[in-house]
Amino acid sequence: MGFLSSLYGSVVKRNTTFLATIFVGAFATEIAFETGANSIWDSINKGRQWKDIKQRYMEASDE
């Protein structure tokens, strides 16, 4: 019970601290999820995205 009482005393007892913890946690989770999803998307679609094939078309238009 020591962990739960210390958690309650430091985070949940005051509404402002509780809300700040929720917002910071949601923001960090969103950044982590977006980074992970973008990494998975980039690895699945490697070589098929504009950032991967841009050089071919830019060099072709210069000639």
PDB file of N, H, CA, C and O in Angstrom:
ATOM      1  N   MET A   1       0.804  -1.204   0.000  1.00  0.00           N
ATOM      2  CA  MET A   1       0.000   0.000   0.000  1.00  0.00           C
ATOM      3  C   MET A   1       0.846   1.267   0.000  1.00  0.00           C
ATOM      4  O   MET A   1       0.323   2.355  -0.244  1.00  0.00           O
ATOM      5  N   GLY A   2       2.130   1.148   0.267  1.00  0.00           N
ATOM      6  H   GLY A   2       2.555   0.264   0.465  1.00  0.00           H
ATOM      7  CA  GLY A   2       2.987   2.317   0.321  1.00  0.00           C
ATOM      8  C   GLY A   2       3.090   3.023  -1.016  1.00  0.00           C
ATOM      9  O   GLY A   2       3.096   4.253  -1.079  1.00  0.00           O
ATOM     10  N   PHE A   3       3.169   2.249  -2.079  1.00  0.00           N
ATOM     11  H   PHE A   3       3.164   1.251  -2.028  1.00  0.00           H
ATOM     12  CA  PHE A   3       3.278   2.842  -3.413  1.00  0.00           C
ATOM     13  C   PHE A   3       2.017   3.610  -3.782  1.00  0.00           C
ATOM     14  O   PHE A   3       2.088   4.728  -4.294  1.00  0.00           O
ATOM     15  N   LEU A   4       0.872   3.010  -3.521  1.00  0.00           N
ATOM     16  H   LEU A   4       0.814   2.102  -3.106  1.00  0.00           H
ATOM     17  CA  LEU A   4      -0.385   3.668  -3.874  1.00  0.00           C
ATOM     18  C   LEU A   4      -0.617   4.932  -3.060  1.00  0.00           C
ATOM     19  O   LEU A   4      -1.114   5.926  -3.589  1.00  0.00           O
ATOM     20  N   SER A   5      -0.266   4.906  -1.788  1.00  0.00           N
ATOM     21  H   SER A   5       0.137   4.098  -1.358  1.00  0.00           H
ATOM     22  CA  SER A   5      -0.462   6.111  -0.974  1.00  0.00           C
ATOM     23  C   SER A   5       0.510   7.212  -1.387  1.00  0.00           C
ATOM     24  O   SER A   5       0.139   8.385  -1.374  1.00  0.00           O
ATOM     25  N   SER A   6       1.733   6.868  -1.751  1.00  0.00           N
ATOM     26  H   SER A   6       2.034   5.915  -1.761  1.00  0.00           H
ATOM     27  CA  SER A   6       2.667   7.896  -2.227  1.00  0.00           C
ATOM     28  C   SER A   6       2.244   8.426  -3.593  1.00  0.00           C
ATOM     29  O   SER A   6       2.405   9.614  -3.871  1.00  0.00           O
ATOM     30  N   LEU A   7       1.706   7.556  -4.449  1.00  0.00           N
ATOM     31  H   LEU A   7       1.575   6.590  -4.223  1.00  0.00           H
ATOM     32  CA  LEU A   7       1.184   7.999  -5.742  1.00  0.00           C
ATOM     33  C   LEU A   7       0.014   8.952  -5.539  1.00  0.00           C
ATOM     34  O   LEU A   7      -0.067   9.992  -6.192  1.00  0.00           O
ATOM     35  N   TYR A   8      -0.876   8.601  -4.648  1.00  0.00           N
ATOM     36  H   TYR A   8      -0.809   7.755  -4.117  1.00  0.00           H
ATOM     37  CA  TYR A   8      -2.024   9.466  -4.361  1.00  0.00           C
ATOM     38  C   TYR A   8      -1.559  10.806  -3.806  1.00  0.00           C
ATOM     39  O   TYR A   8      -2.053  11.855  -4.220  1.00  0.00           O
ATOM     40  N   GLY A   9      -0.625  10.777  -2.886  1.00  0.00           N
ATOM     41  H   GLY A   9      -0.223   9.925  -2.550  1.00  0.00           H
ATOM     42  CA  GLY A   9      -0.164  12.013  -2.258  1.00  0.00           C
ATOM     43  C   GLY A   9       0.579  12.930  -3.212  1.00  0.00           C
ATOM     44  O   GLY A   9       0.502  14.150  -3.074  1.00  0.00           O
ATOM     45  N   SER A  10       1.303  12.367  -4.183  1.00  0.00           N
ATOM     46  H   SER A  10       1.365  11.376  -4.295  1.00  0.00           H
ATOM     47  CA  SER A  10       2.109  13.208  -5.057  1.00  0.00           C
ATOM     48  C   SER A  10       1.417  13.577  -6.365  1.00  0.00           C
ATOM     49  O   SER A  10       1.729  14.618  -6.943  1.00  0.00           O
ATOM     50  N   VAL A  11       0.491  12.755  -6.848  1.00  0.00           N
ATOM     51  H   VAL A  11       0.239  11.909  -6.379  1.00  0.00           H
ATOM     52  CA  VAL A  11      -0.088  13.005  -8.170  1.00  0.00           C
ATOM     53  C   VAL A  11      -1.588  13.255  -8.125  1.00  0.00           C
ATOM     54  O   VAL A  11      -2.060  14.235  -8.701  1.00  0.00           O
ATOM     55  N   VAL A  12      -2.332  12.416  -7.470  1.00  0.00           N
ATOM     56  H   VAL A  12      -1.949  11.620  -7.001  1.00  0.00           H
ATOM     57  CA  VAL A  12      -3.786  12.416  -7.594  1.00  0.00           C
ATOM     58  C   VAL A  12      -4.469  13.359  -6.607  1.00  0.00           C
ATOM     59  O   VAL A  12      -5.595  13.789  -6.855  1.00  0.00           O
ATOM     60  N   LYS A  13      -3.829  13.681  -5.522  1.00  0.00           N
ATOM     61  H   LYS A  13      -2.914  13.331  -5.320  1.00  0.00           H
ATOM     62  CA  LYS A  13      -4.484  14.456  -4.464  1.00  0.00           C
ATOM     63  C   LYS A  13      -4.911  15.849  -4.943  1.00  0.00           C
ATOM     64  O   LYS A  13      -6.012  16.301  -4.632  1.00  0.00           O
ATOM     65  N   ARG A  14      -4.052  16.517  -5.688  1.00  0.00           N
ATOM     66  H   ARG A  14      -3.157  16.149  -5.941  1.00  0.00           H
ATOM     67  CA  ARG A  14      -4.385  17.846  -6.202  1.00  0.00           C
ATOM     68  C   ARG A  14      -4.835  17.738  -7.653  1.00  0.00           C
ATOM     69  O   ARG A  14      -4.204  17.048  -8.454  1.00  0.00           O
ATOM     70  N   ASN A  15      -5.894  18.400  -7.980  1.00  0.00           N
ATOM     71  H   ASN A  15      -6.407  18.960  -7.329  1.00  0.00           H
ATOM     72  CA  ASN A  15      -6.472  18.321  -9.317  1.00  0.00           C
ATOM     73  C   ASN A  15      -5.517  18.867 -10.378  1.00  0.00           C
ATOM     74  O   ASN A  15      -5.408  18.293 -11.462  1.00  0.00           O
ATOM     75  N   THR A  16      -4.829  19.965 -10.080  1.00  0.00           N
ATOM     76  H   THR A  16      -4.918  20.431  -9.200  1.00  0.00           H
ATOM     77  CA  THR A  16      -3.933  20.554 -11.074  1.00  0.00           C
ATOM     78  C   THR A  16      -2.777  19.615 -11.401  1.00  0.00           C
ATOM     79  O   THR A  16      -2.406  19.473 -12.566  1.00  0.00           O
ATOM     80  N   THR A  17      -2.213  18.981 -10.398  1.00  0.00           N
ATOM     81  H   THR A  17      -2.515  19.096  -9.452  1.00  0.00           H
ATOM     82  CA  THR A  17      -1.123  18.036 -10.627  1.00  0.00           C
ATOM     83  C   THR A  17      -1.620  16.819 -11.393  1.00  0.00           C
ATOM     84  O   THR A  17      -0.922  16.307 -12.268  1.00  0.00           O
ATOM     85  N   PHE A  18      -2.803  16.363 -11.074  1.00  0.00           N
ATOM     86  H   PHE A  18      -3.370  16.779 -10.363  1.00  0.00           H
ATOM     87  CA  PHE A  18      -3.391  15.215 -11.760  1.00  0.00           C
ATOM     88  C   PHE A  18      -3.622  15.531 -13.239  1.00  0.00           C
ATOM     89  O   PHE A  18      -3.291  14.723 -14.107  1.00  0.00           O
ATOM     90  N   LEU A  19      -4.187  16.699 -13.523  1.00  0.00           N
ATOM     91  H   LEU A  19      -4.456  17.355 -12.818  1.00  0.00           H
ATOM     92  CA  LEU A  19      -4.420  17.097 -14.910  1.00  0.00           C
ATOM     93  C   LEU A  19      -3.112  17.301 -15.667  1.00  0.00           C
ATOM     94  O   LEU A  19      -2.999  16.917 -16.831  1.00  0.00           O
ATOM     95  N   ALA A  20      -2.128  17.903 -15.007  1.00  0.00           N
ATOM     96  H   ALA A  20      -2.221  18.215 -14.061  1.00  0.00           H
ATOM     97  CA  ALA A  20      -0.832  18.086 -15.658  1.00  0.00           C
ATOM     98  C   ALA A  20      -0.197  16.740 -15.991  1.00  0.00           C
ATOM     99  O   ALA A  20       0.386  16.578 -17.062  1.00  0.00           O
ATOM    100  N   THR A  21      -0.307  15.776 -15.080  1.00  0.00           N
ATOM    101  H   THR A  21      -0.781  15.907 -14.209  1.00  0.00           H
ATOM    102  CA  THR A  21       0.229  14.439 -15.326  1.00  0.00           C
ATOM    103  C   THR A  21      -0.478  13.779 -16.502  1.00  0.00           C
ATOM    104  O   THR A  21       0.165  13.127 -17.325  1.00  0.00           O
ATOM    105  N   ILE A  22      -1.782  13.939 -16.587  1.00  0.00           N
ATOM    106  H   ILE A  22      -2.304  14.469 -15.918  1.00  0.00           H
ATOM    107  CA  ILE A  22      -2.542  13.360 -17.702  1.00  0.00           C
ATOM    108  C   ILE A  22      -2.126  13.998 -19.022  1.00  0.00           C
ATOM    109  O   ILE A  22      -1.908  13.287 -20.002  1.00  0.00           O
ATOM    110  N   PHE A  23      -2.013  15.320 -19.067  1.00  0.00           N
ATOM    111  H   PHE A  23      -2.190  15.897 -18.270  1.00  0.00           H
ATOM    112  CA  PHE A  23      -1.641  15.998 -20.306  1.00  0.00           C
ATOM    113  C   PHE A  23      -0.221  15.656 -20.738  1.00  0.00           C
ATOM    114  O   PHE A  23       0.023  15.419 -21.921  1.00  0.00           O
ATOM    115  N   VAL A  24       0.712  15.627 -19.802  1.00  0.00           N
ATOM    116  H   VAL A  24       0.514  15.820 -18.841  1.00  0.00           H
ATOM    117  CA  VAL A  24       2.095  15.271 -20.142  1.00  0.00           C
ATOM    118  C   VAL A  24       2.171  13.825 -20.615  1.00  0.00           C
ATOM    119  O   VAL A  24       2.878  13.518 -21.575  1.00  0.00           O
ATOM    120  N   GLY A  25       1.449  12.945 -19.948  1.00  0.00           N
ATOM    121  H   GLY A  25       0.875  13.195 -19.169  1.00  0.00           H
ATOM    122  CA  GLY A  25       1.430  11.543 -20.363  1.00  0.00           C
ATOM    123  C   GLY A  25       0.811  11.350 -21.733  1.00  0.00           C
ATOM    124  O   GLY A  25       1.309  10.561 -22.536  1.00  0.00           O
ATOM    125  N   ALA A  26      -0.275  12.068 -22.006  1.00  0.00           N
ATOM    126  H   ALA A  26      -0.680  12.708 -21.353  1.00  0.00           H
ATOM    127  CA  ALA A  26      -0.921  11.974 -23.322  1.00  0.00           C
ATOM    128  C   ALA A  26      -0.019  12.530 -24.411  1.00  0.00           C
ATOM    129  O   ALA A  26       0.061  11.958 -25.498  1.00  0.00           O
ATOM    130  N   PHE A  27       0.653  13.625 -24.137  1.00  0.00           N
ATOM    131  H   PHE A  27       0.588  14.089 -23.253  1.00  0.00           H
ATOM    132  CA  PHE A  27       1.568  14.223 -25.110  1.00  0.00           C
ATOM    133  C   PHE A  27       2.733  13.285 -25.406  1.00  0.00           C
ATOM    134  O   PHE A  27       3.093  13.092 -26.567  1.00  0.00           O
ATOM    135  N   ALA A  28       3.319  12.705 -24.373  1.00  0.00           N
ATOM    136  H   ALA A  28       3.027  12.861 -23.430  1.00  0.00           H
ATOM    137  CA  ALA A  28       4.439  11.776 -24.567  1.00  0.00           C
ATOM    138  C   ALA A  28       3.989  10.516 -25.301  1.00  0.00           C
ATOM    139  O   ALA A  28       4.715  10.002 -26.152  1.00  0.00           O
ATOM    140  N   THR A  29       2.807  10.019 -24.978  1.00  0.00           N
ATOM    141  H   THR A  29       2.218  10.436 -24.286  1.00  0.00           H
ATOM    142  CA  THR A  29       2.283   8.836 -25.659  1.00  0.00           C
ATOM    143  C   THR A  29       2.024   9.128 -27.129  1.00  0.00           C
ATOM    144  O   THR A  29       2.300   8.289 -27.986  1.00  0.00           O
ATOM    145  N   GLU A  30       1.498  10.306 -27.427  1.00  0.00           N
ATOM    146  H   GLU A  30       1.274  10.988 -26.730  1.00  0.00           H
ATOM    147  CA  GLU A  30       1.231  10.680 -28.817  1.00  0.00           C
ATOM    148  C   GLU A  30       2.518  10.771 -29.618  1.00  0.00           C
ATOM    149  O   GLU A  30       2.574  10.306 -30.757  1.00  0.00           O
ATOM    150  N   ILE A  31       3.554  11.366 -29.036  1.00  0.00           N
ATOM    151  H   ILE A  31       3.509  11.743 -28.111  1.00  0.00           H
ATOM    152  CA  ILE A  31       4.838  11.474 -29.728  1.00  0.00           C
ATOM    153  C   ILE A  31       5.440  10.095 -29.958  1.00  0.00           C
ATOM    154  O   ILE A  31       5.936   9.811 -31.048  1.00  0.00           O
ATOM    155  N   ALA A  32       5.401   9.243 -28.951  1.00  0.00           N
ATOM    156  H   ALA A  32       4.998   9.474 -28.066  1.00  0.00           H
ATOM    157  CA  ALA A  32       5.955   7.892 -29.089  1.00  0.00           C
ATOM    158  C   ALA A  32       5.182   7.083 -30.122  1.00  0.00           C
ATOM    159  O   ALA A  32       5.788   6.382 -30.932  1.00  0.00           O
ATOM    160  N   PHE A  33       3.857   7.168 -30.109  1.00  0.00           N
ATOM    161  H   PHE A  33       3.364   7.737 -29.451  1.00  0.00           H
ATOM    162  CA  PHE A  33       3.040   6.422 -31.067  1.00  0.00           C
ATOM    163  C   PHE A  33       3.277   6.914 -32.488  1.00  0.00           C
ATOM    164  O   PHE A  33       3.403   6.111 -33.412  1.00  0.00           O
ATOM    165  N   GLU A  34       3.338   8.232 -32.666  1.00  0.00           N
ATOM    166  H   GLU A  34       3.235   8.885 -31.915  1.00  0.00           H
ATOM    167  CA  GLU A  34       3.552   8.793 -33.997  1.00  0.00           C
ATOM    168  C   GLU A  34       4.926   8.425 -34.542  1.00  0.00           C
ATOM    169  O   GLU A  34       5.060   8.095 -35.720  1.00  0.00           O
ATOM    170  N   THR A  35       5.939   8.480 -33.695  1.00  0.00           N
ATOM    171  H   THR A  35       5.829   8.749 -32.738  1.00  0.00           H
ATOM    172  CA  THR A  35       7.282   8.105 -34.126  1.00  0.00           C
ATOM    173  C   THR A  35       7.340   6.636 -34.511  1.00  0.00           C
ATOM    174  O   THR A  35       7.926   6.280 -35.533  1.00  0.00           O
ATOM    175  N   GLY A  36       6.740   5.789 -33.701  1.00  0.00           N
ATOM    176  H   GLY A  36       6.264   6.077 -32.870  1.00  0.00           H
ATOM    177  CA  GLY A  36       6.718   4.359 -34.008  1.00  0.00           C
ATOM    178  C   GLY A  36       5.936   4.047 -35.264  1.00  0.00           C
ATOM    179  O   GLY A  36       6.378   3.245 -36.086  1.00  0.00           O
ATOM    180  N   ALA A  37       4.776   4.672 -35.426  1.00  0.00           N
ATOM    181  H   ALA A  37       4.417   5.324 -34.758  1.00  0.00           H
ATOM    182  CA  ALA A  37       3.955   4.434 -36.612  1.00  0.00           C
ATOM    183  C   ALA A  37       4.655   4.925 -37.874  1.00  0.00           C
ATOM    184  O   ALA A  37       4.599   4.260 -38.908  1.00  0.00           O
ATOM    185  N   ASN A  38       5.310   6.079 -37.802  1.00  0.00           N
ATOM    186  H   ASN A  38       5.355   6.619 -36.962  1.00  0.00           H
ATOM    187  CA  ASN A  38       6.047   6.576 -38.963  1.00  0.00           C
ATOM    188  C   ASN A  38       7.220   5.672 -39.313  1.00  0.00           C
ATOM    189  O   ASN A  38       7.504   5.458 -40.492  1.00  0.00           O
ATOM    190  N   SER A  39       7.896   5.146 -38.319  1.00  0.00           N
ATOM    191  H   SER A  39       7.666   5.320 -37.361  1.00  0.00           H
ATOM    192  CA  SER A  39       9.005   4.227 -38.584  1.00  0.00           C
ATOM    193  C   SER A  39       8.520   2.952 -39.257  1.00  0.00           C
ATOM    194  O   SER A  39       9.143   2.468 -40.202  1.00  0.00           O
ATOM    195  N   ILE A  40       7.419   2.414 -38.776  1.00  0.00           N
ATOM    196  H   ILE A  40       6.913   2.807 -38.008  1.00  0.00           H
ATOM    197  CA  ILE A  40       6.855   1.208 -39.391  1.00  0.00           C
ATOM    198  C   ILE A  40       6.408   1.506 -40.819  1.00  0.00           C
ATOM    199  O   ILE A  40       6.681   0.722 -41.728  1.00  0.00           O
ATOM    200  N   TRP A  41       5.730   2.623 -41.023  1.00  0.00           N
ATOM    201  H   TRP A  41       5.509   3.260 -40.285  1.00  0.00           H
ATOM    202  CA  TRP A  41       5.254   2.998 -42.351  1.00  0.00           C
ATOM    203  C   TRP A  41       6.426   3.172 -43.313  1.00  0.00           C
ATOM    204  O   TRP A  41       6.377   2.694 -44.446  1.00  0.00           O
ATOM    205  N   ASP A  42       7.485   3.861 -42.861  1.00  0.00           N
ATOM    206  H   ASP A  42       7.525   4.249 -41.940  1.00  0.00           H
ATOM    207  CA  ASP A  42       8.644   4.079 -43.718  1.00  0.00           C
ATOM    208  C   ASP A  42       9.352   2.776 -44.058  1.00  0.00           C
ATOM    209  O   ASP A  42       9.834   2.614 -45.179  1.00  0.00           O
ATOM    210  N   SER A  43       9.422   1.849 -43.115  1.00  0.00           N
ATOM    211  H   SER A  43       9.030   1.982 -42.204  1.00  0.00           H
ATOM    212  CA  SER A  43      10.098   0.582 -43.404  1.00  0.00           C
ATOM    213  C   SER A  43       9.273  -0.287 -44.350  1.00  0.00           C
ATOM    214  O   SER A  43       9.840  -0.998 -45.180  1.00  0.00           O
ATOM    215  N   ILE A  44       7.956  -0.243 -44.243  1.00  0.00           N
ATOM    216  H   ILE A  44       7.495   0.335 -43.570  1.00  0.00           H
ATOM    217  CA  ILE A  44       7.108  -1.023 -45.148  1.00  0.00           C
ATOM    218  C   ILE A  44       7.135  -0.435 -46.558  1.00  0.00           C
ATOM    219  O   ILE A  44       7.152  -1.181 -47.538  1.00  0.00           O
ATOM    220  N   ASN A  45       7.139   0.879 -46.669  1.00  0.00           N
ATOM    221  H   ASN A  45       7.125   1.485 -45.874  1.00  0.00           H
ATOM    222  CA  ASN A  45       7.055   1.553 -47.968  1.00  0.00           C
ATOM    223  C   ASN A  45       8.391   2.104 -48.443  1.00  0.00           C
ATOM    224  O   ASN A  45       8.421   3.083 -49.188  1.00  0.00           O
ATOM    225  N   LYS A  46       9.480   1.504 -48.031  1.00  0.00           N
ATOM    226  H   LYS A  46       9.455   0.709 -47.425  1.00  0.00           H
ATOM    227  CA  LYS A  46      10.799   1.983 -48.421  1.00  0.00           C
ATOM    228  C   LYS A  46      10.968   1.863 -49.935  1.00  0.00           C
ATOM    229  O   LYS A  46      10.694   0.815 -50.521  1.00  0.00           O
ATOM    230  N   GLY A  47      11.422   2.947 -50.555  1.00  0.00           N
ATOM    231  H   GLY A  47      11.644   3.798 -50.079  1.00  0.00           H
ATOM    232  CA  GLY A  47      11.629   2.972 -51.993  1.00  0.00           C
ATOM    233  C   GLY A  47      10.397   3.360 -52.789  1.00  0.00           C
ATOM    234  O   GLY A  47      10.482   3.476 -54.011  1.00  0.00           O
ATOM    235  N   ARG A  48       9.277   3.561 -52.159  1.00  0.00           N
ATOM    236  H   ARG A  48       9.208   3.467 -51.166  1.00  0.00           H
ATOM    237  CA  ARG A  48       8.038   3.910 -52.859  1.00  0.00           C
ATOM    238  C   ARG A  48       7.515   5.289 -52.486  1.00  0.00           C
ATOM    239  O   ARG A  48       6.485   5.717 -53.006  1.00  0.00           O
ATOM    240  N   GLN A  49       8.189   5.973 -51.614  1.00  0.00           N
ATOM    241  H   GLN A  49       9.026   5.625 -51.191  1.00  0.00           H
ATOM    242  CA  GLN A  49       7.723   7.286 -51.176  1.00  0.00           C
ATOM    243  C   GLN A  49       8.480   8.376 -51.921  1.00  0.00           C
ATOM    244  O   GLN A  49       9.568   8.150 -52.452  1.00  0.00           O
ATOM    245  N   TRP A  50       7.884   9.555 -51.947  1.00  0.00           N
ATOM    246  H   TRP A  50       7.000   9.738 -51.515  1.00  0.00           H
ATOM    247  CA  TRP A  50       8.478  10.669 -52.673  1.00  0.00           C
ATOM    248  C   TRP A  50       9.874  10.993 -52.153  1.00  0.00           C
ATOM    249  O   TRP A  50      10.767  11.312 -52.937  1.00  0.00           O
ATOM    250  N   LYS A  51      10.067  10.915 -50.862  1.00  0.00           N
ATOM    251  H   LYS A  51       9.341  10.655 -50.224  1.00  0.00           H
ATOM    252  CA  LYS A  51      11.386  11.234 -50.308  1.00  0.00           C
ATOM    253  C   LYS A  51      12.448  10.240 -50.768  1.00  0.00           C
ATOM    254  O   LYS A  51      13.635  10.565 -50.764  1.00  0.00           O
ATOM    255  N   ASP A  52      12.040   9.030 -51.166  1.00  0.00           N
ATOM    256  H   ASP A  52      11.075   8.766 -51.169  1.00  0.00           H
ATOM    257  CA  ASP A  52      12.989   8.026 -51.634  1.00  0.00           C
ATOM    258  C   ASP A  52      13.266   8.132 -53.131  1.00  0.00           C
ATOM    259  O   ASP A  52      14.373   7.821 -53.569  1.00  0.00           O
ATOM    260  N   ILE A  53      12.287   8.564 -53.922  1.00  0.00           N
ATOM    261  H   ILE A  53      11.388   8.816 -53.566  1.00  0.00           H
ATOM    262  CA  ILE A  53      12.449   8.581 -55.379  1.00  0.00           C
ATOM    263  C   ILE A  53      12.608   9.995 -55.934  1.00  0.00           C
ATOM    264  O   ILE A  53      12.685  10.170 -57.150  1.00  0.00           O
ATOM    265  N   LYS A  54      12.658  10.971 -55.093  1.00  0.00           N
ATOM    266  H   LYS A  54      12.595  10.828 -54.105  1.00  0.00           H
ATOM    267  CA  LYS A  54      12.738  12.368 -55.515  1.00  0.00           C
ATOM    268  C   LYS A  54      13.974  12.635 -56.373  1.00  0.00           C
ATOM    269  O   LYS A  54      13.901  13.388 -57.344  1.00  0.00           O
ATOM    270  N   GLN A  55      15.104  12.027 -56.024  1.00  0.00           N
ATOM    271  H   GLN A  55      15.163  11.415 -55.236  1.00  0.00           H
ATOM    272  CA  GLN A  55      16.347  12.285 -56.744  1.00  0.00           C
ATOM    273  C   GLN A  55      16.243  11.865 -58.206  1.00  0.00           C
ATOM    274  O   GLN A  55      16.777  12.548 -59.080  1.00  0.00           O
ATOM    275  N   ARG A  56      15.572  10.766 -58.483  1.00  0.00           N
ATOM    276  H   ARG A  56      15.138  10.211 -57.773  1.00  0.00           H
ATOM    277  CA  ARG A  56      15.441  10.292 -59.868  1.00  0.00           C
ATOM    278  C   ARG A  56      14.726  11.313 -60.738  1.00  0.00           C
ATOM    279  O   ARG A  56      15.141  11.558 -61.871  1.00  0.00           O
ATOM    280  N   TYR A  57      13.670  11.904 -60.233  1.00  0.00           N
ATOM    281  H   TYR A  57      13.332  11.705 -59.313  1.00  0.00           H
ATOM    282  CA  TYR A  57      12.886  12.845 -61.025  1.00  0.00           C
ATOM    283  C   TYR A  57      13.525  14.227 -61.071  1.00  0.00           C
ATOM    284  O   TYR A  57      13.376  14.945 -62.059  1.00  0.00           O
ATOM    285  N   MET A  58      14.221  14.597 -60.034  1.00  0.00           N
ATOM    286  H   MET A  58      14.342  14.014 -59.231  1.00  0.00           H
ATOM    287  CA  MET A  58      14.906  15.886 -60.051  1.00  0.00           C
ATOM    288  C   MET A  58      16.081  15.851 -61.024  1.00  0.00           C
ATOM    289  O   MET A  58      16.326  16.832 -61.725  1.00  0.00           O
ATOM    290  N   GLU A  59      16.810  14.740 -61.077  1.00  0.00           N
ATOM    291  H   GLU A  59      16.611  13.943 -60.507  1.00  0.00           H
ATOM    292  CA  GLU A  59      17.916  14.606 -62.024  1.00  0.00           C
ATOM    293  C   GLU A  59      17.392  14.514 -63.449  1.00  0.00           C
ATOM    294  O   GLU A  59      18.024  15.043 -64.364  1.00  0.00           O
ATOM    295  N   ALA A  60      16.261  13.862 -63.664  1.00  0.00           N
ATOM    296  H   ALA A  60      15.748  13.433 -62.920  1.00  0.00           H
ATOM    297  CA  ALA A  60      15.691  13.724 -65.002  1.00  0.00           C
ATOM    298  C   ALA A  60      15.201  15.069 -65.528  1.00  0.00           C
ATOM    299  O   ALA A  60      15.281  15.317 -66.731  1.00  0.00           O
ATOM    300  N   SER A  61      14.703  15.929 -64.673  1.00  0.00           N
ATOM    301  H   SER A  61      14.638  15.727 -63.696  1.00  0.00           H
ATOM    302  CA  SER A  61      14.213  17.225 -65.131  1.00  0.00           C
ATOM    303  C   SER A  61      15.356  18.194 -65.420  1.00  0.00           C
ATOM    304  O   SER A  61      15.167  19.151 -66.171  1.00  0.00           O
ATOM    305  N   ASP A  62      16.534  17.971 -64.845  1.00  0.00           N
ATOM    306  H   ASP A  62      16.687  17.194 -64.235  1.00  0.00           H
ATOM    307  CA  ASP A  62      17.685  18.832 -65.096  1.00  0.00           C
ATOM    308  C   ASP A  62      18.277  18.598 -66.478  1.00  0.00           C
ATOM    309  O   ASP A  62      18.896  19.502 -67.039  1.00  0.00           O
ATOM    310  N   GLU A  63      18.103  17.418 -67.033  1.00  0.00           N
ATOM    311  H   GLU A  63      17.600  16.684 -66.577  1.00  0.00           H
ATOM    312  CA  GLU A  63      18.723  17.081 -68.322  1.00  0.00           C
ATOM    313  C   GLU A  63      18.005  17.650 -69.495  1.00  0.00           C
ATOM    314  O   GLU A  63      18.421  17.442 -70.635  1.00  0.00           O
TER     315      GLU A  63
END
